[in-house]
Amino acid sequence: MTADTAHPFSWRSIVLPAYLPTLLFSLGEGALIPVIPVVAVDRGASLALAGLIAAMLMVGGLVGDLPAGWLVARIGERAAMIGASALAATGTLLALAVPTGWALAVGMFLLGLAAAVFGLARHAFLTSYVPARVRARALSTLAGVFRGGWAIGPFTAAAIIAWTGSATAVFWVLVVACAAVVAVLLVLPDPERVFGAAVRVRAASAENGVGAATAEQGRADAAGGIRHAIVAYRGVLGRVGTGVGLLAAVRASRIVIVPLWAVSLGMRPDAAALVIGIAAAVDFALFYVSGHVMDRHGRLWSAIPGLVGLAVGHLVLSVTHDVPGAVAWFTAATMLLGVANGLSSGVVLTLGADLAPASNPAPFLGAFRTIADAGGAAAPLAISAITSALSLMAAAAAMGVVGLVGAGLLWRWIPRYVPRAPRHPSPEPPEPDEAWTPAADT
């Protein structure tokens, strides 16, 4: 009997503990994010400063990834999520109580820290509990739930602004969402006690037998923290992690470049919003398809088409700005970017779960997510610099090349670290650390 038969998996068992809190938290975030620049300008910030204040959310997430890994490993997933929700509400209430731009910046930084802890806790829980045969579908669904919350949030914000006439009132959506998350987590049984990593690893070791070296590595993973994870897994972090960072960079580039492209073409705002909205809907609709493909055929079949599609979409934009039918080319490229992003939905979460040590995944996931978030944070800065020095077309071309380089890295390294999925998967595929060890990376 394996750990999975001792604690059989069912989709129903993770809907409430994993997906409902995620939907609530992401809905609150999705409502707040669009109004941050508006509130900042209302408080006297310039456009440049408003952009900086909005960016504090991303900065907080990047700074929080590594401490989040340590915190989740130390206090557990549910306690970390409750603490993250409390921190997010505190930052938002601070921004409400002190009507200055700097208080708003501090509040958004705290929200970014909280989002990093919250996201890593859900990632670590599903990594520990969900069996490998359905891991990609579970994590792609998690990514889809995040995107669903971010999609619903702006409509909620628009309704509240229309009702109250105040953008600041939207802040209460996040406060209420965080309170709802805490209530859900306190009412539901703690899933970590039933499905946590320690239970799975102990059961697997007892039933299947674990070699001395593997057991010792597991104890080291459990005893070590962030520094141990970075040192022990530096090879995979540097190889697969770099490819994932480039994927995150191209994804972030798409969010920045597409609206700028519409403005540069002189499109009407409603027409541009319609194109971007349809592409976002296509992106969202493909999240489960991505997970199914990864579970059935392997991680490469999602990562490579997604990255290549994102790269080609950027390259198409770079050469069609001044040609006849530029708006039609923009529409086609935007749809391609939406399809490509949807096809790669959940691949970062899934690769992180595949590669994380089963005995203590949180520190490794913190390091892995830091690399991805660093790529996402660097892309807008690179686009701004290239656009200022050369042109927006050059920035799109550069990001297309980045996407192709990332595809090459993942094509090279995923087969080594994440074995190809068999056509007919066994009930429990081998754990990734059975196929490689940190010593092989030195």
C-alpha positions, 0 to 999 in steps of 0.5 A: 500500500502506498501513501496514495492508497492510505490517503486516496485522492479525490477532487472534492477533497481539495475544492474547499481547502485549496481552491475556495480560499484561493478564489476569495483571496485572488478576487480581492487582489483582482478588485484592488489592483486596477484602482491602485494607480487611480487612488495614488493619483487622487492622493497627489502622486504623479503618473510616474510615482503612481506606477511605482506605488503600483509596482510595490505589490510586485516588489513585495511578492519578490521580497517575500518569496524566500521568507515565505518558504521558511515560514510555511515550512515552520508553521504549516500551510493553514497557519501561514495562509491565515497569517498572510490574510491578516497581513494583507488586511492590515496593509489595506487598512493602513492604506485606508486609514492614512490617506497618503501616497507613501502609506499606500505604497507601504500597504501594497508592499505588505499585500505583496508579502502576504500574496507571496506567503499565501501562494506558496502555502497553496503550492506546497499543500498541493505538492504534498497531497496531490499524487503525481498522476494528476498533479499538473491538472490540480496545479493548472486548476489552481492557476485557473482559479487565481486567474478567475479571481483576477478576472472577477475582481475588476468587475466587482471593483467597477460595480462598487465604484459605480455604486459609491463613486469612490475608488477607495471603497474598493479596498474593503473588497480585499479586507472582506475577502481576507476575513472570508478566507480566515473564516473558511480556514478556521471552519474547515478541518486542517488538511495538512494534518491529514494530507501533509507532506510528513504523512505521505513521506512517512507512509511511503517510507514505511510501506515501500522502503527507503534507502539510507541515502534517500532517507538521509537526504529527506532528513536534511531537507526537513531540517534545512531551510532556504539556504540548504535548499538553494545550495543542495538544489543549485543545479536544478534551480540554475537550469530549469529555474532559469528557463522558468524565469524567462517564461515568467519574463515573457508572460509579464512582457505580454501584459505590458506590451499589448496595451502599449501596442494598442495605444501606439496604433491609435486604437479606440480604448473600447476596441482595444479592451475588447481584443484584450478581454477576448484573449484573456477569456481564451487564456482562462479557458485553456487552464485545464487543457494544459494540465491534462496535456502535462499529465498525459504527455509530459511537461514539455508538451505544455512548456514548449508550445506555450513559450514558443507561442509567446515568443512568436506572438512578440516577434509578429508584433515587432514586424507588423507595427507599420504595415497595412492591416496593423490592427488585424495583425495586432488582434491575431498576435494578441490572440496567439499570446492568449492561446500560448499563455493558456497552453502553459497555464500551471507549468511553473507550479507543476515543475516546482512541485515535480522538483521539490523534495517531498519531505519539505517542499516549501524552502525549495518552492520559495527559491524556485518561485523567487527566480520566476518572480524575478523574471516577471519583475525584470521584464517591465524594466527591460521593456521600458529601457529598450523602448526608451533607447530604441523603440517598442518594436525592438522591445517586442523583438527582444522579448521574443528572443528571450522566449525562444532562449527559454524554450531552448533551456526547458527543452534541454533540461526538463527531460533530465529532471522531470522524466517524460510521462508514460503513455499509460501512467502507473498508479503512482509514478516515481518521485522526481528525486528518484531520477536525480539527486543534488549530488549529480548537479555539482 
